Amino acid sequence: MISNNNKKLAQWAMDYAQTNGCQAARVRIYSGTKSEFEVRNMKIDKLQQASENSMTIHLFVDGRYGSFSTNRIDKNELEKYISNSIDSIKFLAEDKARMLPDKSLYYNGNDDLQLLDAKFDSIESDQKVELAMQTCAEIMDKNSRIISANGTYRDNQHFSYIIASNGFEGETATTSFNLGASVSIKGDGDERPESSWYDASLFYDDLIKEGIGTKSLERVMRKLGQKKTNSGKYAMLVDSMVVGNVIRPIISALYGSAIQQKNSFLLNKLNEKVLGNNITLIDDPHLPKTSGARFFDSEGIATKKQPIFENGVLKTYFIDTYYGNKLEIEPTIDSPSILTMQLGNKNIDQLIETIEKGIWVTGFNGGNSNSSTGDFSFGIEGFLIENGQLVQPVNEMNITGNLLTLWNNLKEVGNDPFKPARWKIPSLLFDGVDFSGL
């Protein structure tokens, strides 16, 4: 929790900066604790607990800008630190696009999104180690092919307080808990398949604590016999656990930096239809008890529920104050919060049953996309589907194409967003994707 004394210190730091040469300033105080306990083959392999307190100061001096961070948040030390920071900014090139947001865009309220678990500090280290041990035990000695088994528990608690010289004041508090497992096995010949599974939650009581190791073992065992299949056009079913790999390049093309630098295949496409009619993607930032929920972005600009794509039409870019000034347009927010999509009526098994010839993609292994053109090439692994049945695990294959073409060929949306993920996107079924294999 950010103490009243530290809030007063943030106010003092902002005032001190303004009386010593700054025309505007923003100060962020951060306080956080985290722990990690990893068990490998039923032996404790890693113990880590850490706490951090820091201050970040954004200084605007004579049309110039600098951002500085320190964990030495003592008033006497800060005086010298801020003075030196102001002096160093004066050597930078002038950039008049750097300024605080218009105060009319700030969030103004004290609502609670219920992102903090009050029992965080009461969870003992022994409980955390036991969960990692239990997860590892679900894998160990369950199959003679097992080479190594891992169970890992992580948690995090962080608090943030932001104040700006033109009137913004905001505070956030969040906890998170994660329990994961990974396993590697002896495959055919020199192959060593690996797989993992995890659950994550903002609240300890909501964290799934059993079956994580079992699930990871099931996932790796089904990889036995992986091989390439014939090249060609296939239906592609992207599992909800990895669907972010085909969404992130689209979202990256919407950032102000990409737009201003003309490095986006969605440049000058606002209010144009660029994706399929069945694609409505919403940013829904005010979902209580949901990872990624927030009332304001990193600058203090208020968030709101809004469509990103509506029936395939591009409705917004992600523009912060700096790039808004550069582009001479109104800022929106700096980044998406929680992406949601209207769900279909089929789960993953029912989607598989609809596929005559396709590949269920369960993992991505490297690759890239061209931010200017939208062309992509990704390595994948998964399962060959024939007549609604899984017939062969596949790997060492590539998919290639263009993101706009891919998303215009979205055939069906599942009903199964991956619970721990920040973006609530279900499995997606695309038509006519080029796969390279044999």
C-alpha positions, 0 to 999 in steps of 0.5 A, spaced: 500 500 500 502 507 498 502 510 505 500 517 506 507 519 507 509 517 500 503 520 497 506 527 500 513 525 498 510 525 491 507 531 491 513 534 494 517 532 488 512 534 483 512 541 487 520 541 487 521 540 480 516 545 478 520 550 482 527 548 480 526 549 472 520 544 470 514 547 467 510 540 468 511 534 471 508 527 473 510 523 479 509 515 480 510 512 486 510 504 486 510 499 491 510 491 490 512 484 493 513 478 489 515 471 490 516 465 486 517 457 488 520 452 483 520 445 484 524 440 479 523 433 480 520 434 487 526 438 489 526 445 491 530 448 485 528 456 486 526 460 491 525 468 490 522 473 494 523 480 493 520 487 495 521 494 491 519 501 492 521 506 487 519 513 484 519 515 477 519 522 475 516 525 468 519 532 467 517 537 462 523 542 461 523 548 456 520 544 450 524 538 452 522 531 456 525 526 460 523 520 465 527 518 471 527 512 476 530 511 482 529 506 488 532 511 493 526 515 495 528 519 501 527 527 500 534 529 501 537 524 496 531 526 491 533 533 491 539 532 488 536 527 484 531 531 481 536 537 480 541 533 476 535 530 472 533 537 470 540 539 468 541 533 464 534 534 460 537 541 458 542 537 453 536 534 449 533 536 443 527 540 443 520 536 442 514 540 443 510 534 442 512 532 449 507 535 454 502 532 459 495 530 457 489 535 456 486 535 463 479 534 461 481 527 458 483 525 465 479 519 469 476 523 475 473 518 480 475 513 486 471 507 483 474 500 485 475 494 480 476 489 486 483 487 483 486 486 490 486 480 494 486 482 502 489 475 504 495 476 500 500 477 506 496 471 510 499 466 505 505 462 508 511 460 504 510 453 506 503 453 503 506 456 496 512 451 496 506 445 498 502 447 491 509 447 487 510 440 490 503 438 489 503 440 482 510 437 480 508 430 484 502 430 479 507 428 474 513 425 477 513 417 476 506 417 472 510 415 466 517 412 464 518 417 459 518 423 463 525 426 463 523 432 468 517 435 471 516 442 474 511 445 478 512 453 479 508 457 484 508 465 483 505 471 486 505 478 485 502 484 489 503 491 487 500 498 488 501 505 484 500 512 485 500 517 480 500 525 480 500 530 475 502 537 476 495 539 471 491 536 476 491 528 475 491 523 481 490 516 481 491 510 485 491 502 483 492 496 487 492 489 484 494 482 486 496 476 482 497 468 483 499 463 478 500 456 478 504 452 473 507 446 471 512 443 465 514 437 463 519 434 458 519 426 455 523 422 451 520 421 444 522 417 438 529 417 437 532 424 439 526 428 440 524 431 447 517 433 447 515 439 452 509 442 454 506 446 460 499 448 463 498 453 468 492 457 471 492 464 474 487 469 478 487 475 481 484 472 488 488 466 491 481 462 493 479 462 485 486 459 483 485 452 480 490 448 485 489 441 483 490 438 476 495 443 473 501 437 473 496 432 470 494 437 464 501 438 462 503 431 462 496 429 458 498 435 453 506 432 452 504 425 451 499 427 445 505 430 442 508 423 441 509 421 434 509 429 431 511 429 424 510 434 418 504 433 414 503 435 406 504 442 404 497 445 402 491 449 404 488 447 410 482 450 415 486 452 421 483 452 428 487 456 433 487 454 440 484 459 445 491 458 449 495 461 443 490 465 439 494 471 442 499 470 436 494 472 431 491 478 434 498 481 437 500 483 430 493 486 428 493 490 435 501 492 434 499 496 427 494 500 431 499 504 436 500 511 435 508 510 434 506 505 428 501 510 425 506 516 426 512 512 423 508 510 417 510 503 419 503 500 419 499 496 414 492 499 417 495 506 416 489 511 414 484 505 415 480 508 420 472 507 419 474 503 413 472 495 413 478 491 413 477 485 416 471 480 416 464 482 417 463 477 423 469 480 427 467 485 432 473 486 437 471 490 444 476 493 449 472 492 455 477 495 461 472 496 467 470 488 468 471 487 475 476 482 478 479 481 471 486 482 470 488 488 465 482 492 468 483 499 469 480 506 469 486 510 466 492 508 462 499 510 464 498 517 463 491 518 467 487 518 461 480 515 462 479 508 459 472 506 456 469 500 453 469 501 446 470 497 439 476 496 436 473 493 430 466 493 429 463 488 423 470 488 420 470 496 420 476 499 424 474 504 429 480 506 433 487 507 434 491 507 440 494 514 441 497 517 447 498 524 448 505 524 444 503 521 438 496 525 438 500 531 438 505 529 433 499 526 428 495 532 430 489 528 432 485 527 439 489 522 444 485 515 445 489 511 450 496 508 450 494 501 449 488 496 450 486 493 456 481 487 456 480 485 449 473 481 448 469 478 442 462 475 441 462 468 443 460 463 438 456 456 440 461 451 439 467 448 444 473 446 441 471 439 440 465 441 437 469 445 432 474 440 431 468 435 429 466 441 423 473 440 420 474 436 414 481 437 413 485 442 417 490 443 423 488 445 430 494 449 432 496 448 439 503 452 439 507 457 435 514 456 434 517 463 432 516 467 426 515 474 424 510 479 421 511 485 417 508 491 420 508 495 414 505 489 409 501 485 414 505 479 411 507 473 416 510 467 417 510 463 423 512 456 425 506 452 428 505 445 432 498 441 433 494 436 430 492 434 423 484 433 423 481 429 417 473 428 417 472 431 424 477 427 428 485 428 430 489 423 426 496 425 427 500 430 431 504 435 427 510 440 428 516 443 424 511 446 419 510 454 417 503 458 416 504 464 411 500 469 408 497 476 410 494 478 416 488 482 412 487 476 408 487 471 414 482 475 418 477 476 412 477 468 412 475 467 419 469 462 419 467 461 426 468 463 433 468 458 439 466 459 446 472 458 450 476 464 452 482 461 456 481 463 463 488 466 465 489 470 459 488 477 459 485 478 452 478 474 453 479 471 445 476 464 444 479 459 439 478 461 432 477 457 425 480 460 419 479 457 412 484 456 406 491 457 410 497 456 407 501 450 411 508 448 409 510 441 411 513 436 406 
